[in-house]
Amino acid sequence: MLNIKDLTLHYGHSQILNGVSMSAAIGQITCVMGTNGVGKTSLIKAISGTHPRSGGDVMLDGEPLGVLPAHVLAHKGVGYVAQGREIFPLLTVQENLETGFNCLPAKERRVPDEIFELFPVLKEMKTRRGGDLSGGQQQQLAIARALITRPKLLLLDEPTEGIQPNIIQQIGRVIEQLRTEGQMAIILVEQYFEFAYVLADQFVVLRRGEVILSGEKSQMTKAKLLSQVSV
């Protein structure tokens, strides 16, 4: 679904990503790992179009992509759940979900029952404002909103950050179900090692903006992986 070759990204005069190459397959979870400040979120922003890449080639579902803004990539099938969730605090849960309608044809603009099956709490709180939800509930809302757009590629940036353990488990089950359904490729940026290790099919490890380790989980030991992502 996604192929990246030699991607670079700058913030001003600072180079953050240097020649990153990776792929993400449909029906699989690719986990991007590394310590703080190595460029994980920058990579996700480059893929989603929220920060323009400086160079490199990106192909989505066989289509070469230029340097496109986030709203164009969303229409092409890139769903993005940002670190910090970025829900609209003054809109209701229902209204937050409906913001994803812009990526859909008019006849398909509805919240499917499957969303509330994945996240039952959102059905109970449809009329509550997003800002009144707990952090875990907001994270579920952010993922649900991305799924409304029916993405081919789902980008999840630190979905467990600041979330209580029972919600982390529920989010993990949702991600596993999405993989099982085989309708999208999933890229997961995650610091919580055990959560990532259980879910991932393949890993990409960054250090100082470069890939230092990549491959399928079956090809690397847990100890080797942990040694590369620990401070």
GURO-544698 format. One record per residue (C-alpha): x, y, z; residue in one letter; residue number from 1; chain. Coordinates in steps of 0.1 Angstrom, whole numbers. Example, Ala and Ser with C-alpha at 12.3 -4.5 7.8 and 13.67 -1.06 7.14 Angstrom:
BEGIN
x:y:z:resn:resi:chain
123:-45:78:a:1:A
137:-11:71:s:2:A
***
This chain:
BEGIN
x:y:z:resn:resi:chain
0:0:0:m:1:A
28:24:9:l:2:A
64:26:-4:n:3:A
88:53:6:i:4:A
123:57:-8:k:5:A
150:81:5:d:6:A
126:105:22:l:7:A
141:136:37:t:8:A
125:164:58:l:9:A
137:197:71:h:10:A
125:222:97:y:11:A
141:254:86:g:12:A
178:246:82:h:13:A
177:215:104:s:14:A
175:182:86:q:15:A
152:159:107:i:16:A
149:129:84:l:17:A
177:116:62:n:18:A
170:91:35:g:19:A
142:71:52:v:20:A
130:41:31:s:21:A
102:18:43:m:22:A
70:1:32:s:23:A
36:-8:47:a:24:A
15:-37:35:a:25:A
-22:-40:35:i:26:A
-35:-62:63:g:27:A
-3:-56:84:q:28:A
8:-33:112:i:29:A
42:-16:107:t:30:A
55:-1:139:c:31:A
79:28:139:v:32:A
100:30:170:m:33:A
129:48:186:g:34:A
137:71:215:t:35:A
124:106:218:n:36:A
135:131:192:g:37:A
146:106:165:v:38:A
120:118:139:g:39:A
91:94:144:k:40:A
64:120:145:t:41:A
81:140:117:s:42:A
80:109:95:l:43:A
42:105:102:i:44:A
37:142:94:k:45:A
56:138:61:a:46:A
35:108:51:i:47:A
3:125:61:s:48:A
12:158:43:g:49:A
9:179:75:t:50:A
46:188:70:h:51:A
60:188:34:p:52:A
89:165:28:r:53:A
121:179:13:s:54:A
128:150:-10:g:55:A
123:113:-17:g:56:A
97:93:-35:d:57:A
63:81:-20:v:58:A
39:57:-36:m:59:A
4:50:-23:l:60:A
-14:21:-37:d:61:A
8:21:-67:g:62:A
4:59:-74:e:63:A
34:82:-72:p:64:A
26:111:-49:l:65:A
41:145:-52:g:66:A
44:169:-22:v:67:A
7:171:-15:l:68:A
-11:189:13:p:69:A
-29:168:40:a:70:A
-64:174:28:h:71:A
-55:160:-7:v:72:A
-38:130:8:l:73:A
-69:124:30:a:74:A
-90:122:-1:h:75:A
-65:97:-15:k:76:A
-70:75:15:g:77:A
-46:85:42:v:78:A
-61:86:76:g:79:A
-41:104:103:y:80:A
-46:102:141:v:81:A
-22:129:154:a:82:A
-3:128:187:q:83:A
-25:147:211:g:84:A
-57:136:193:r:85:A
-67:171:180:e:86:A
-104:166:183:i:87:A
-127:197:182:f:88:A
-135:204:219:p:89:A
-166:225:213:l:90:A
-182:201:188:l:91:A
-202:171:199:t:92:A
-189:136:194:v:93:A
-213:132:165:q:94:A
-202:165:149:e:95:A
-165:155:154:n:96:A
-172:122:135:l:97:A
-190:141:107:e:98:A
-159:162:100:t:99:A
-146:131:83:g:100:A
-175:133:58:f:101:A
-155:158:36:n:102:A
-135:128:22:c:103:A
-166:109:12:l:104:A
-191:112:-17:p:105:A
-224:128:-6:a:106:A
-243:95:-7:k:107:A
-219:78:17:e:108:A
-219:106:43:r:109:A
-231:87:74:r:110:A
-215:72:105:v:111:A
-216:35:100:p:112:A
-228:11:127:d:113:A
-193:-5:127:e:114:A
-178:26:143:i:115:A
-200:23:173:f:116:A
-194:-14:175:e:117:A
-157:-7:177:l:118:A
-162:22:202:f:119:A
-194:17:221:p:120:A
-187:46:244:v:121:A
-190:70:215:l:122:A
-226:59:209:k:123:A
-235:67:245:e:124:A
-218:101:243:m:125:A
-229:112:208:k:126:A
-243:145:221:t:127:A
-215:153:245:r:128:A
-189:179:236:r:129:A
-155:165:226:g:130:A
-138:186:253:g:131:A
-158:170:280:d:132:A
-145:135:272:l:133:A
-117:118:291:s:134:A
-83:115:274:g:135:A
-91:78:266:g:136:A
-125:87:251:q:137:A
-110:115:230:q:138:A
-84:90:217:q:139:A
-112:66:207:q:140:A
-130:95:190:l:141:A
-99:106:171:a:142:A
-94:70:157:i:143:A
-131:67:149:a:144:A
-130:100:130:r:145:A
-101:88:109:a:146:A
-120:56:101:l:147:A
-150:76:89:i:148:A
-128:85:59:t:149:A
-124:48:50:r:150:A
-86:50:47:p:151:A
-64:28:27:k:152:A
-35:38:50:l:153:A
-41:45:87:l:154:A
-14:65:106:l:155:A
-15:63:144:l:156:A
9:86:163:d:157:A
14:75:200:e:158:A
-22:63:206:p:159:A
-15:51:241:t:160:A
1:83:253:e:161:A
-16:94:286:g:162:A
-43:67:283:i:163:A
-55:45:312:q:164:A
-46:8:309:p:165:A
-81:-5:302:n:166:A
-86:19:273:i:167:A
-51:9:259:i:168:A
-63:-27:258:q:169:A
-94:-17:240:q:170:A
-75:4:214:i:171:A
-52:-26:209:g:172:A
-81:-49:202:r:173:A
-95:-23:177:v:174:A
-62:-21:159:i:175:A
-60:-59:157:e:176:A
-95:-61:143:q:177:A
-87:-36:116:l:178:A
-57:-56:106:r:179:A
-78:-88:105:t:180:A
-103:-72:82:e:181:A
-75:-66:57:g:182:A
-88:-34:43:q:183:A
-59:-11:51:m:184:A
-22:-8:59:a:185:A
-15:5:94:i:186:A
15:25:106:i:187:A
19:27:143:l:188:A
43:51:161:v:189:A
46:39:196:e:190:A
68:43:227:q:191:A
50:16:248:y:192:A
72:-13:238:f:193:A
50:-42:249:e:194:A
20:-28:233:f:195:A
39:-23:200:a:196:A
56:-56:201:y:197:A
24:-76:205:v:198:A
7:-58:176:l:199:A
34:-53:150:a:200:A
40:-74:120:d:201:A
71:-55:110:q:202:A
93:-28:126:f:203:A
111:3:115:v:204:A
136:17:140:v:205:A
148:52:137:l:206:A
179:69:152:r:207:A
188:105:144:r:208:A
165:106:115:g:209:A
177:74:98:e:210:A
165:38:97:v:211:A
189:16:117:i:212:A
168:-15:118:l:213:A
138:-28:98:s:214:A
122:-61:91:g:215:A
95:-85:100:e:216:A
90:-94:137:k:217:A
98:-130:129:s:218:A
133:-119:117:q:219:A
144:-103:149:m:220:A
145:-112:185:t:221:A
127:-92:211:k:222:A
159:-85:230:a:223:A
176:-71:199:k:224:A
147:-48:191:l:225:A
145:-36:227:l:226:A
182:-28:227:s:227:A
178:-6:197:q:228:A
148:14:211:v:229:A
160:19:247:s:230:A
179:49:260:v:231:A
***
